């Protein structure tokens, strides 16, 4: 590209220079010729009045010696005598005498001649001749042309250098963008470019950086989705594990228990592998930070990031979903002598989440109770409705959670994948809700999840309360 730009600059500058230099060179030559001719006519004109006074050769020689540029001056007297060296052809002299007219023209062999007839008394005619050699006609032309050529060459070199510098800036920006594209294509999502060069290339650099950021974000989301979906498989595995415990000792139960353990180990490996690029590999710190930060309230996480394929506008009755999942866990609770209490509000509990998302939240919370508390530990599930939200509480009588803040951070757990509460947190954030961990009345942990009520339900609730003119304490 640099050669192309330099070639274009050279061609354009050459055409411009030639369009000016050629007419200027002709003008310089013409001016030099005109100046030489004018200088030659002046001595001839000065001798005319002297000839009218005298035709004495000595007087004329003395007068010619006092004139400037008279070295080629000659006088042809009426008696055919000539003073000085003549260069005029005989026919031109005869023509000037007879026609009594001034003649100026080029002569054979090079040079220019000027003949000025002078009418003397008694109708005699003398002719003053002045010859200008070819060297005088072109005096100073070569020097002027040399100066113009040097200036033209300097102009060409300058234009090529300027075009090369501009081209280098464009090429450097283009090469940087191309190299970054190759590196990005090889999997290094941390690569970025410094926008530089013309405005179009700067815009391309900004767009490239935005694309790379978005690719890193999407890849982090996809990795989280894989890990979350894998984590949800641990719920049926927990049920299988509890079922094998009730089978009693024997070779069959041993094989089932071994198969469940192997499957759980494989699942753990899948989750670990899915989460590895978030903190390691070519994405580096950018993806690690993307994987650890909470979803921004101004940009709610997509429903799919909560563990489902929810489409925009999907909703469900949270109370009904929680009731069905509680029934599933109640069977397992009975096998472990756990007391399970369920309390669900009678009001509408519509939220803007898919059925699978709410089920994943309940399975993650109750699954943690079964996984981290001893057999016989009681737990309770409650669903409340407020004017703007649906609140889910899962409490247990276990040892509780020592560090609630660390438990909500993705991957902070040392004994598990740490994804269960993260699924809960992101599902709540998708509806503008929150997650809070405290000490339960039963003595263990209390996890309170708030889901934003569906917009239509919340609006109708507010209108109903305004019509009644009363307020409800929430």
C-alpha positions as semicolon CSV with decimal commas, in nm:
position;residue;x (nm);y (nm);z (nm)
1;X;0,000;0,000;0,000
2;X;0,287;0,237;0,078
3;X;0,432;0,184;-0,271
4;X;0,093;0,243;-0,429
5;X;0,042;0,568;-0,238
6;X;0,397;0,682;-0,321
7;X;0,339;0,596;-0,689
8;X;0,014;0,791;-0,697
9;X;0,180;1,093;-0,533
10;X;0,472;1,072;-0,780
11;X;0,240;1,052;-1,082
12;X;0,017;1,338;-0,969
13;X;0,307;1,563;-0,871
14;X;0,486;1,487;-1,201
15;X;0,182;1,583;-1,407
16;X;0,134;1,905;-1,210
17;X;0,503;1,992;-1,233
18;X;0,519;1,927;-1,607
19;X;0,203;2,128;-1,670
20;X;0,376;2,428;-1,512
21;X;0,740;2,369;-1,606
22;X;0,697;2,330;-1,982
23;X;0,511;2,662;-2,036
24;X;0,745;2,832;-1,788
25;X;1,053;2,705;-1,972
26;X;0,919;2,835;-2,304
27;X;0,838;3,168;-2,141
28;X;1,189;3,198;-1,997
29;X;1,344;3,134;-2,340
30;X;1,113;3,385;-2,503
31;X;1,191;3,651;-2,243
32;X;1,565;3,596;-2,281
33;X;1,536;3,635;-2,659
34;X;1,324;3,948;-2,631
35;X;1,570;4,105;-2,391
36;X;1,862;4,033;-2,626
37;X;1,678;4,175;-2,927
38;X;1,576;4,488;-2,738
39;X;1,934;4,538;-2,625
40;X;2,054;4,504;-2,986
41;X;1,805;4,756;-3,128
42;X;1,913;5,032;-2,891
43;X;2,270;5,082;-3,032
44;X;2,137;5,076;-3,387
45;X;1,880;5,341;-3,303
46;X;2,148;5,553;-3,132
47;X;2,366;5,559;-3,448
48;X;2,089;5,692;-3,674
49;X;2,113;6,061;-3,567
50;X;2,493;6,045;-3,576
51;X;2,486;5,933;-3,942
52;X;2,269;6,230;-4,036
53;X;2,546;6,456;-3,904
54;X;2,856;6,282;-4,037
55;X;2,964;5,986;-4,247
56;X;3,330;6,010;-4,157
57;X;3,453;5,662;-4,072
58;X;3,675;5,776;-3,786
59;X;3,394;5,973;-3,624
60;X;3,160;5,682;-3,664
61;X;3,412;5,437;-3,512
62;X;3,458;5,667;-3,218
63;X;3,082;5,695;-3,165
64;X;3,036;5,317;-3,193
65;X;3,306;5,261;-2,930
66;X;3,110;5,464;-2,679
67;X;2,794;5,253;-2,711
68;X;2,703;4,953;-2,493
69;X;2,683;4,614;-2,657
70;X;2,823;4,750;-2,986
71;X;3,083;4,476;-3,039
72;X;2,872;4,331;-3,323
73;X;2,759;4,668;-3,462
74;X;2,837;4,754;-3,829
75;X;2,754;5,049;-4,051
76;X;2,712;5,023;-4,429
77;X;2,775;5,368;-4,589
78;X;2,615;5,479;-4,915
79;X;2,945;5,434;-5,100
80;X;2,944;5,065;-5,013
81;X;3,206;5,100;-4,743
82;X;3,144;4,904;-4,423
83;X;3,256;4,995;-4,074
84;X;3,279;4,692;-3,844
85;X;3,223;4,324;-3,913
86;X;2,913;4,251;-4,117
87;X;2,708;3,932;-4,079
88;X;2,414;4,033;-4,301
89;X;2,362;3,862;-4,635
90;X;2,398;4,089;-4,935
91;X;2,039;4,044;-5,042
92;X;1,912;4,162;-4,703
93;X;2,131;4,472;-4,722
94;X;2,008;4,551;-5,068
95;X;1,651;4,498;-4,959
96;X;1,694;4,732;-4,662
97;X;1,845;5,006;-4,882
98;X;1,586;4,987;-5,151
99;X;1,286;4,934;-4,934
100;X;1,415;5,168;-4,664
101;X;1,257;4,943;-4,401
102;X;1,384;4,787;-4,081
103;X;1,456;4,417;-4,104
104;X;1,503;4,175;-3,814
105;X;1,530;3,800;-3,860
106;X;1,735;3,493;-3,793
107;X;2,032;3,435;-4,016
108;X;2,174;3,107;-4,146
109;X;2,438;2,963;-3,919
110;X;2,269;3,080;-3,601
111;X;2,205;3,417;-3,453
112;X;1,982;3,713;-3,517
113;X;2,040;4,026;-3,723
114;X;1,884;4,371;-3,717
115;X;1,911;4,618;-4,010
116;X;1,814;4,981;-3,962
117;X;1,822;5,202;-4,282
118;X;1,908;5,572;-4,233
119;X;1,819;5,827;-4,509
120;X;2,102;6,081;-4,557
121;X;2,102;6,410;-4,746
122;X;2,085;6,386;-5,122
123;X;1,863;6,081;-5,091
124;X;2,145;5,857;-4,990
125;X;2,082;5,555;-4,766
126;X;2,309;5,410;-4,500
127;X;2,229;5,088;-4,311
128;X;2,309;5,024;-3,945
129;X;2,355;4,652;-3,873
130;X;2,360;4,484;-3,533
131;X;2,415;4,111;-3,500
132;X;2,319;3,906;-3,193
133;X;2,489;3,563;-3,166
134;X;2,292;3,256;-3,068
135;X;2,468;3,243;-2,731
136;X;2,335;3,589;-2,644
137;X;1,980;3,493;-2,743
138;X;1,980;3,205;-2,490
139;X;2,188;3,371;-2,220
140;X;2,061;3,269;-1,872
141;X;1,810;3,016;-2,010
142;X;2,012;2,709;-1,907
143;X;2,056;2,839;-1,553
144;X;1,685;2,913;-1,522
145;X;1,594;2,573;-1,654
146;X;1,837;2,407;-1,408
147;X;1,679;2,588;-1,115
148;X;1,331;2,485;-1,229
149;X;1,436;2,121;-1,273
150;X;1,594;2,115;-0,927
151;X;1,280;2,262;-0,773
152;X;1,065;2,009;-0,959
153;X;1,282;1,719;-0,837
154;X;1,263;1,854;-0,481
155;X;0,887;1,880;-0,511
156;X;0,863;1,522;-0,637
157;X;1,084;1,389;-0,358
158;X;0,890;1,586;-0,097
159;X;0,553;1,463;-0,221
160;X;0,674;1,101;-0,225
161;X;0,811;1,131;0,129
162;X;0,489;1,286;0,258
163;X;0,280;1,017;0,084
164;X;0,509;0,748;0,225
165;X;0,470;0,883;0,580
166;X;0,094;0,898;0,545
167;X;0,091;0,554;0,388
168;X;0,308;0,416;0,668
169;X;0,055;0,537;0,924
170;X;-0,230;0,375;0,734
171;X;-0,034;0,054;0,675
172;X;0,073;0,034;1,040
173;X;-0,287;0,062;1,154
174;X;-0,402;-0,194;0,895
175;X;-0,126;-0,439;0,987
176;X;-0,207;-0,403;1,355
177;X;-0,575;-0,472;1,287
178;X;-0,492;-0,772;1,065
179;X;-0,247;-0,916;1,319
180;X;-0,499;-0,873;1,600
181;X;-0,760;-1,051;1,389
182;X;-0,526;-1,347;1,335
183;X;-0,444;-1,363;1,706
184;X;-0,813;-1,343;1,795
185;X;-0,890;-1,619;1,549
186;X;-0,628;-1,840;1,716
187;X;-0,817;-1,812;2,044
188;X;-0,644;-1,529;2,229
189;X;-0,950;-1,327;2,329
190;X;-0,746;-1,083;2,535
191;X;-0,596;-0,921;2,225
192;X;-0,696;-0,561;2,155
193;X;-0,582;-0,287;1,917
194;X;-0,499;0,079;1,970
195;X;-0,725;0,276;1,731
196;X;-0,503;0,484;1,506
197;X;-0,470;0,614;1,151
198;X;-0,752;0,772;0,947
199;X;-1,097;0,804;1,100
200;X;-1,225;0,499;0,911
201;X;-0,947;0,277;1,047
202;X;-0,992;0,423;1,397
203;X;-1,361;0,331;1,378
204;X;-1,263;-0,017;1,261
205;X;-1,026;-0,050;1,559
206;X;-1,296;0,058;1,803
207;X;-1,540;-0,188;1,643
208;X;-1,279;-0,466;1,664
209;X;-1,228;-0,405;2,037
210;X;-1,603;-0,403;2,096
211;X;-1,638;-0,729;1,901
212;X;-1,358;-0,892;2,102
213;X;-1,519;-0,780;2,429
214;X;-1,853;-0,919;2,319
215;X;-1,695;-1,249;2,210
216;X;-1,527;-1,285;2,551
217;X;-1,856;-1,206;2,723
218;X;-2,053;-1,454;2,512
219;X;-1,796;-1,727;2,560
220;X;-1,800;-1,670;2,936
221;X;-2,180;-1,693;2,935
222;X;-2,172;-2,014;2,731
223;X;-1,916;-2,168;2,965
224;X;-2,129;-2,073;3,264
225;X;-2,434;-2,222;3,095
226;X;-2,256;-2,553;3,040
227;X;-2,143;-2,560;3,401
228;X;-2,489;-2,467;3,529
229;X;-2,665;-2,731;3,322
230;X;-2,416;-2,990;3,441
231;X;-2,474;-2,880;3,799
232;X;-2,848;-2,935;3,763
233;X;-2,780;-3,301;3,692
234;X;-2,658;-3,339;4,047
235;X;-3,016;-3,326;4,174
236;X;-3,121;-3,661;4,021
237;X;-2,781;-3,799;4,118
238;X;-2,855;-3,705;4,479
239;X;-3,184;-3,891;4,456
240;X;-3,009;-4,198;4,316
241;X;-2,749;-4,181;4,587
242;X;-3,019;-4,173;4,858
243;X;-3,201;-4,458;4,691
244;X;-2,891;-4,675;4,692
245;X;-2,846;-4,611;5,061
246;X;-3,194;-4,759;5,122
247;X;-3,119;-5,068;4,918
248;X;-2,908;-5,218;5,194
249;X;-2,574;-5,392;5,160
250;X;-2,515;-5,630;4,875
251;X;-2,334;-5,664;4,542
252;X;-2,615;-5,499;4,345
253;X;-2,631;-5,193;4,567
254;X;-2,250;-5,175;4,557
255;X;-2,248;-5,169;4,178
256;X;-2,520;-4,903;4,168
257;X;-2,337;-4,696;4,427
258;X;-2,013;-4,727;4,230
259;X;-2,190;-4,626;3,908
260;X;-2,348;-4,324;4,080
261;X;-2,010;-4,225;4,223
262;X;-1,842;-4,257;3,885
263;X;-2,115;-4,054;3,719
264;X;-2,086;-3,785;3,985
265;X;-1,708;-3,775;3,937
266;X;-1,749;-3,737;3,562
267;X;-2,004;-3,464;3,616
268;X;-1,767;-3,286;3,852
269;X;-1,494;-3,307;3,585
270;X;-1,730;-3,162;3,323
271;X;-1,817;-2,870;3,549
272;X;-1,449;-2,806;3,628
273;X;-1,351;-2,821;3,259
274;X;-1,639;-2,592;3,160
275;X;-1,535;-2,332;3,414
276;X;-1,159;-2,347;3,348
277;X;-1,146;-2,090;3,062
278;X;-1,314;-1,836;3,287
279;X;-0,998;-1,809;3,496
280;X;-0,723;-1,956;3,276
281;X;-0,609;-1,986;2,918
282;X;-0,573;-1,711;2,658
283;X;-0,866;-1,507;2,785
284;X;-0,677;-1,427;3,105
285;X;-0,803;-1,186;3,364
286;X;-1,078;-1,041;3,147
287;X;-1,277;-1,364;3,140
288;X;-1,192;-1,445;3,498
289;X;-1,344;-1,116;3,605
290;X;-1,643;-1,173;3,375
291;X;-1,700;-1,513;3,532
292;X;-1,682;-1,387;3,891
293;X;-1,880;-1,065;3,878
294;X;-2,251;-1,051;3,945
295;X;-2,494;-0,964;3,667
296;X;-2,548;-0,591;3,646
297;X;-2,893;-0,469;3,751
298;X;-2,900;-0,236;3,452
299;X;-2,840;-0,530;3,216
300;X;-3,030;-0,830;3,356
301;X;-2,882;-1,167;3,280
302;X;-3,059;-1,362;3,013
303;X;-3,294;-1,642;3,121
304;X;-3,066;-1,894;2,958
305;X;-2,785;-1,796;3,192
306;X;-3,003;-1,911;3,480
307;X;-3,004;-2,259;3,334
308;X;-3,282;-2,282;3,078
309;X;-3,374;-2,204;2,720
310;X;-3,628;-1,942;2,815
311;X;-3,742;-1,711;2,543
312;X;-3,835;-1,342;2,594
313;X;-4,179;-1,306;2,750
314;X;-4,179;-1,655;2,915
315;X;-4,332;-1,670;3,265
316;X;-4,470;-1,915;3,516
317;X;-4,648;-1,945;3,851
318;X;-4,360;-1,974;4,095
319;X;-4,582;-2,113;4,372
320;X;-4,703;-2,405;4,162
321;X;-4,353;-2,495;4,045
322;X;-4,218;-2,478;4,400
323;X;-4,504;-2,694;4,524
324;X;-4,426;-2,970;4,270
325;X;-4,054;-2,965;4,342
326;X;-4,120;-2,969;4,715
327;X;-4,327;-3,286;4,663
328;X;-4,032;-3,451;4,489
329;X;-3,795;-3,362;4,772
330;X;-4,051;-3,460;5,039
331;X;-4,023;-3,824;4,928
332;X;-3,645;-3,815;4,975
333;X;-3,687;-3,632;5,304
334;X;-3,909;-3,907;5,436
335;X;-3,641;-4,164;5,353
336;X;-3,391;-3,971;5,564
337;X;-3,633;-3,896;5,849
338;X;-3,631;-3,525;5,769
339;X;-3,926;-3,304;5,862
340;X;-4,034;-3,091;5,564
341;X;-4,268;-2,791;5,608
342;X;-4,426;-2,620;5,307
343;X;-4,607;-2,283;5,320
344;X;-4,710;-2,120;4,991
345;X;-4,911;-1,797;4,957
346;X;-5,253;-1,820;4,795
347;X;-5,208;-1,504;4,585
348;X;-5,078;-1,513;4,229
349;X;-4,702;-1,560;4,218
350;X;-4,635;-1,502;3,848
351;X;-4,273;-1,420;3,765
352;X;-4,096;-1,359;3,436
353;X;-3,895;-1,680;3,445
354;X;-3,940;-2,020;3,285
355;X;-4,062;-2,326;3,477
356;X;-3,715;-2,482;3,454
357;X;-3,550;-2,174;3,607
358;X;-3,768;-2,181;3,919
359;X;-3,723;-2,558;3,945
360;X;-3,345;-2,515;3,922
361;X;-3,355;-2,263;4,208
362;X;-3,556;-2,494;4,434
363;X;-3,339;-2,795;4,348
364;X;-3,019;-2,602;4,415
365;X;-3,137;-2,475;4,758
366;X;-3,300;-2,797;4,881
367;X;-3,021;-3,006;4,729
368;X;-2,772;-2,812;4,940
369;X;-2,977;-2,898;5,251
370;X;-2,958;-3,271;5,169
371;X;-2,593;-3,249;5,071
372;X;-2,452;-3,050;5,364
373;X;-2,675;-3,147;5,658
374;X;-2,705;-3,478;5,840
375;X;-2,997;-3,719;5,803
376;X;-3,295;-3,619;6,018
377;X;-3,226;-3,243;5,982
378;X;-3,554;-3,060;5,937
379;X;-3,607;-2,795;5,670
380;X;-3,887;-2,562;5,557
381;X;-3,994;-2,406;5,228
382;X;-4,208;-2,091;5,226
383;X;-4,338;-1,865;4,949
384;X;-4,472;-1,515;5,027
385;X;-4,624;-1,251;4,801
386;X;-4,571;-0,876;4,836
387;X;-4,693;-0,593;4,618
388;X;-4,390;-0,610;4,389
389;X;-4,217;-0,941;4,455
390;X;-4,238;-1,313;4,525
391;X;-4,021;-1,428;4,813
392;X;-3,890;-1,785;4,844
393;X;-3,736;-1,896;5,174
394;X;-3,556;-2,224;5,233
395;X;-3,454;-2,282;5,595
396;X;-3,295;-2,576;5,774
397;X;-3,194;-2,682;6,123
398;X;-2,836;-2,760;6,027
399;X;-2,510;-2,588;6,124
400;X;-2,577;-2,286;5,900
401;X;-2,342;-2,105;5,661
402;X;-2,035;-1,949;5,829
403;X;-1,958;-1,694;5,555
404;X;-2,275;-1,595;5,360
405;X;-2,093;-1,344;5,136
406;X;-1,837;-1,600;5,023
407;X;-2,110;-1,858;4,965
408;X;-2,275;-1,627;4,710
409;X;-1,952;-1,584;4,514
410;X;-1,929;-1,823;4,219
411;X;-1,672;-2,097;4,270
412;X;-1,575;-1,996;4,623
413;X;-1,677;-2,324;4,784
414;X;-1,393;-2,563;4,863
415;X;-1,610;-2,874;4,886
416;X;-1,818;-2,837;4,570
417;X;-1,837;-2,655;4,240
418;X;-1,989;-2,352;4,407
419;X;-2,251;-2,315;4,133
420;X;-2,572;-2,384;4,324
421;X;-2,613;-2,047;4,491
422;X;-2,478;-1,877;4,180
423;X;-2,766;-2,025;3,978
424;X;-3,005;-1,891;4,243
425;X;-2,845;-1,547;4,240
426;X;-2,855;-1,509;3,863
427;X;-3,212;-1,629;3,837
428;X;-3,315;-1,371;4,095
429;X;-3,116;-1,098;3,921
430;X;-3,291;-1,178;3,592
431;X;-3,615;-1,049;3,749
432;X;-3,452;-0,764;3,941
433;X;-3,451;-0,965;4,267
434;X;-3,189;-1,045;4,529
435;X;-3,054;-1,331;4,742
436;X;-2,994;-1,298;5,115
437;X;-2,848;-1,553;5,360
438;X;-2,917;-1,530;5,732
439;X;-2,971;-1,746;6,043
440;X;-3,299;-1,938;6,031
441;X;-3,553;-1,974;6,311
442;X;-3,482;-2,348;6,293
443;X;-3,124;-2,275;6,391
444;X;-2,949;-2,333;6,056
445;X;-2,923;-2,138;5,735
446;X;-3,202;-1,931;5,585
447;X;-3,175;-1,845;5,217
448;X;-3,426;-1,581;5,107
449;X;-3,467;-1,536;4,732
450;X;-3,671;-1,244;4,602
451;X;-3,811;-1,258;4,247
452;X;-3,958;-0,953;4,085
453;X;-4,331;-0,997;4,033
454;X;-4,447;-1,006;3,673
455;X;-4,524;-0,657;3,548
456;X;-4,889;-0,723;3,466
457;X;-4,960;-0,879;3,807
458;X;-4,782;-0,600;3,994
459;X;-4,974;-0,333;3,801
460;X;-5,312;-0,495;3,864
461;X;-5,229;-0,533;4,233
462;X;-5,147;-0,164;4,266
463;X;-5,466;-0,062;4,085
464;X;-5,677;-0,281;4,313
465;X;-5,525;-0,127;4,622
466;X;-5,584;0,226;4,496
467;X;-5,951;0,146;4,432
468;X;-5,985;0,012;4,787
469;X;-5,816;0,326;4,915
470;X;-5,620;0,127;5,168
471;X;-5,262;0,020;5,219
472;X;-5,123;-0,322;5,290
473;X;-4,817;-0,368;5,499
474;X;-4,559;-0,578;5,318
